[in-house]
């Protein structure tokens, strides 16, 4: 019981500090800005492709009809090939906004990766300052229906397999997105320190998700404490190595646009915040699994003391470490696969690839997160073994003493 009081003495002030942090840093909403019309920072509307006809690319070019907004056209295509090929003229109807019902046409080149077809739902960009016949352009395909269907299948699968725990997991997931969208992102845009915001937001998500999914118990509190210690380690290591490796966090068009719109945002702090939030989900999995394993081991064999529980739990943890670290590395490698492919095409050396800031960010992200995951296993296992054996101590010491006494008795009998 003494250990449980110590854990409560740590977690209760921590939860209070998180609540205070939420109140103090809570934003009033993302600050307004004038749209640049670049990337995601542009007005968009829903639309439908109502008609597609084949036309000569030469005629289409001569007619002055603008090409589609798809930027995936191969740069190596020659102008001669485009003139001699067969293009498509697509008629698109705007389905939302003030111009609902308005139609416009676009030319689709034959070498574009995204071809339009009749009846297809698309997203169009709107630029009010452009000439009237150039105000709208197709920017993407409308994927809301398949994405919503996939999300529904995921939710059903979680509820069918997880039952009440599955329902609670979905509620926790929804709350996590709410904290991200209504606290973390607006607070960073308003100029709050990204690291502080990420720590407060990630801590709130951790407390809500773990206690909501697993209930208020000593087992959950141990998992929370193990996650907290690991997050602190990740934060310290991430801060040191991001600064040491001189990582700016401004490495692509999206981060460049953010920096251009909000120059006061600390981009390196934003990188560290991303590492902390990204590591939280996997940390929850490791700490909850390790805590549950120790509890189940104790239920299966109540005679085990905390040392025996720790040794058995750490054996389970080693298997967990091997699989989770490999998962993290492959996940980041998969996300950066196009970039790695470009380096491979350029026949760059491993040292050159690793030294580039784009790849160095992912390396630091992976290694810092993996170190935190590895550290969470012995920390959480030790805490769980101590707490679960404090209420009902095992009989290992008594058994060992009996065995020693028995061996001593046999030795004395042999001497006689």
SVG drawing of the C-alpha trace seen along z (x, -y; Angstrom):
<svg xmlns="http://www.w3.org/2000/svg" viewBox="-27 -40 57 81">
<polyline fill="none" stroke="black" stroke-width="0.4" points="0.0,0.0 2.9,-2.3 4.0,-2.2 0.5,-2.9 0.4,-6.0 3.7,-7.1 2.4,-6.7 -0.8,-8.6 1.3,-11.3 3.1,-11.7 0.2,-11.3 -2.4,-13.5 -0.1,-16.7 0.8,-15.7 -2.8,-15.6 -3.5,-18.9 -0.5,-20.5 -1.8,-19.2 -5.3,-20.7 -3.7,-24.0 -1.6,-23.9 -4.7,-23.3 -6.5,-26.2 -3.5,-28.6 -2.5,-27.6 -6.0,-27.1 -6.2,-29.1 -9.1,-31.2 -8.8,-29.6 -6.3,-29.7 -5.4,-33.3 -6.8,-34.5 -4.5,-35.2 -4.9,-36.1 -4.9,-33.0 -1.8,-32.6 -3.4,-30.2 -0.4,-27.8 -0.7,-24.2 -3.4,-23.6 -3.7,-27.3 -6.4,-27.9 -10.2,-28.0 -11.7,-24.7 -15.2,-23.5 -16.8,-20.2 -17.4,-19.5 -18.5,-16.8 -17.1,-15.9 -20.2,-16.1 -18.7,-15.4 -15.5,-14.2 -14.7,-14.3 -11.6,-13.5 -9.9,-16.4 -6.7,-17.0 -4.0,-18.4 -3.0,-20.9 -6.6,-22.2 -6.9,-22.3 -3.7,-24.3 -4.8,-26.7 -8.2,-27.2 -6.7,-28.8 -8.5,-26.5 -6.3,-26.1 -4.9,-22.6 -6.0,-20.8 -4.5,-21.8 -2.9,-18.4 0.8,-18.9 1.7,-15.3 2.5,-15.8 5.8,-14.2 8.3,-17.0 10.1,-15.0 7.2,-15.0 8.0,-17.1 5.7,-19.7 5.7,-17.9 4.3,-14.7 1.6,-16.8 0.5,-18.5 0.3,-15.2 -1.5,-13.3 -5.2,-13.0 -6.2,-15.0 -9.5,-15.2 -11.7,-18.2 -13.6,-17.8 -16.6,-19.8 -16.8,-20.3 -19.8,-21.5 -19.2,-23.3 -21.5,-21.7 -20.9,-23.9 -20.2,-27.5 -21.6,-30.8 -21.0,-29.6 -22.9,-26.3 -24.1,-25.1 -21.4,-27.0 -19.5,-25.0 -16.0,-25.3 -13.7,-23.2 -10.2,-21.8 -7.9,-20.0 -6.4,-16.7 -3.0,-15.8 -2.6,-12.2 0.6,-11.7 -1.0,-12.9 -1.2,-10.3 -4.7,-11.4 -7.2,-11.1 -10.8,-12.5 -13.9,-10.5 -17.6,-11.3 -19.4,-11.3 -16.3,-11.6 -16.4,-13.6 -13.5,-16.1 -12.2,-19.0 -11.6,-22.3 -9.5,-25.2 -11.0,-28.7 -8.9,-31.9 -11.2,-34.9 -8.5,-37.3 -8.0,-35.4 -9.8,-36.0 -13.3,-34.6 -12.5,-31.7 -9.4,-30.7 -10.9,-31.1 -11.6,-27.3 -9.2,-24.4 -9.3,-20.7 -6.9,-20.1 -7.7,-16.6 -10.2,-13.7 -12.9,-13.7 -12.1,-10.7 -14.5,-11.3 -16.8,-8.3 -14.1,-5.5 -12.4,-7.1 -15.6,-7.3 -16.4,-3.7 -13.0,-2.5 -13.3,-4.3 -16.7,-2.7 -15.2,0.8 -12.4,0.0 -14.9,-1.1 -17.1,2.0 -14.0,4.3 -12.8,2.6 -16.2,2.9 -16.9,6.5 -13.5,7.7 -13.0,5.3 -16.6,5.0 -16.9,2.4 -13.2,1.8 -13.4,1.3 -16.1,-1.3 -14.0,-3.1 -11.0,-3.0 -13.0,-4.7 -14.2,-7.4 -10.6,-7.9 -9.5,-8.2 -12.2,-10.9 -11.1,-12.8 -7.5,-12.6 -8.4,-14.2 -10.3,-16.9 -7.3,-17.7 -5.1,-17.8 -7.5,-20.0 -8.9,-22.3 -5.8,-22.7 -2.5,-21.6 -2.7,-23.0 -4.4,-26.3 -2.1,-26.9 1.0,-26.4 -0.4,-28.8 -1.1,-31.4 2.6,-31.5 2.8,-29.2 6.0,-27.2 5.4,-24.0 7.3,-21.8 5.2,-23.0 2.0,-22.6 2.9,-19.1 3.9,-18.0 0.6,-19.3 -1.5,-18.0 0.2,-14.6 -0.1,-14.2 -3.9,-15.1 -4.3,-12.5 -2.4,-9.9 -4.4,-10.4 -7.8,-10.4 -7.1,-7.5 -5.5,-5.1 -8.0,-5.7 -11.0,-5.7 -9.9,-2.5 -8.5,-0.6 -10.3,-2.1 -9.0,-3.8 -6.9,-1.1 -3.4,-0.5 -2.5,1.3 -3.5,-1.7 -1.6,-4.1 1.6,-2.1 1.2,-2.2 0.6,-6.0 3.7,-6.5 5.9,-4.3 4.6,-6.3 5.4,-9.6 8.9,-8.6 9.6,-7.5 8.1,-10.7 10.4,-12.8 13.4,-10.8 12.2,-11.2 11.8,-15.0 15.3,-15.4 17.0,-13.3 15.1,-14.9 15.9,-18.4 19.6,-17.6 20.1,-15.9 17.8,-18.2 20.0,-21.1 23.3,-19.2 22.4,-18.1 21.2,-21.6 17.9,-20.4 15.7,-23.3 12.4,-21.5 11.9,-23.5 12.6,-20.9 9.7,-20.8 7.1,-22.9 4.5,-22.4 6.9,-23.5 8.2,-26.3 4.6,-27.6 3.9,-27.4 7.1,-29.3 6.2,-31.9 2.6,-32.4 3.7,-32.3 7.4,-33.2 7.2,-33.3 6.7,-29.5 9.7,-27.7 10.1,-25.0 12.7,-23.0 10.4,-23.0 7.6,-21.9 9.8,-19.0 10.4,-17.9 6.6,-18.3 6.0,-15.9 8.4,-13.3 6.7,-13.4 3.2,-13.1 4.2,-10.4 5.9,-8.3 2.9,-8.5 0.8,-6.0 3.4,-3.3 4.5,-4.0 0.9,-3.4 0.9,-0.1 4.2,1.0 3.5,-0.2 -0.1,1.2 1.1,4.6 4.0,4.9 1.8,3.9 -0.9,6.4 1.7,9.1 3.1,8.7 -0.4,8.7 -1.4,11.8 1.8,13.5 1.1,12.7 -2.5,14.0 -1.2,17.3 1.5,17.8 0.8,15.7 3.9,17.2 6.2,15.2 8.0,12.3 8.8,9.0 12.1,10.3 10.6,13.3 7.8,11.2 10.4,8.7 12.5,11.5 9.4,13.1 8.0,9.7 11.3,8.5 11.5,11.7 8.2,10.8 9.4,7.2 12.4,8.2 10.2,9.8 8.1,6.7 11.1,4.4 12.4,6.4 9.0,6.2 8.2,2.6 11.6,1.1 11.5,2.9 7.9,1.6 9.0,-2.0 11.9,-1.8 9.9,-0.2 7.0,-2.7 9.3,-5.7 11.2,-4.1 7.9,-3.4 6.8,-7.0 10.1,-8.3 10.3,-5.7 9.9,-8.1 12.7,-10.3 14.9,-7.3 14.2,-6.2 15.4,-9.6 18.6,-9.2 19.0,-5.7 18.5,-7.0 21.1,-9.7 23.5,-6.9 24.2,-8.8 26.3,-7.2 24.7,-6.1 26.6,-8.9 25.4,-11.5 21.8,-10.3 22.0,-10.2 23.5,-13.7 20.8,-15.4 18.4,-17.2 15.3,-15.4 16.6,-12.0 18.4,-13.1 15.1,-14.3 13.6,-10.8 16.7,-9.2 16.6,-11.3 12.8,-10.8 13.2,-7.0 16.2,-6.6 14.9,-9.0 11.5,-7.3 13.0,-3.9 15.3,-4.7 12.2,-5.8 10.4,-2.6 13.3,-0.5 13.6,-2.3 9.8,-2.0 10.0,1.8 12.3,2.2 10.9,-0.9 7.2,0.2 8.0,3.8 9.9,2.9 7.1,0.6 4.4,3.2 6.3,6.0 6.8,3.8 3.2,2.6 1.5,5.9 3.7,7.8 3.2,5.1 -0.4,6.1 0.2,9.8 3.9,10.5 5.1,13.8 6.5,16.7 9.8,17.0 12.0,16.0 10.2,18.5 10.5,21.2 14.2,20.5 14.8,20.6 12.9,23.9 15.0,25.3 18.3,24.2 17.1,25.6 16.2,28.9 19.6,29.1 21.3,28.3 19.3,31.1 20.3,33.6 23.9,32.6 23.8,33.1 22.2,36.5 24.9,37.6 27.6,36.5 26.1,38.7"/>
</svg>
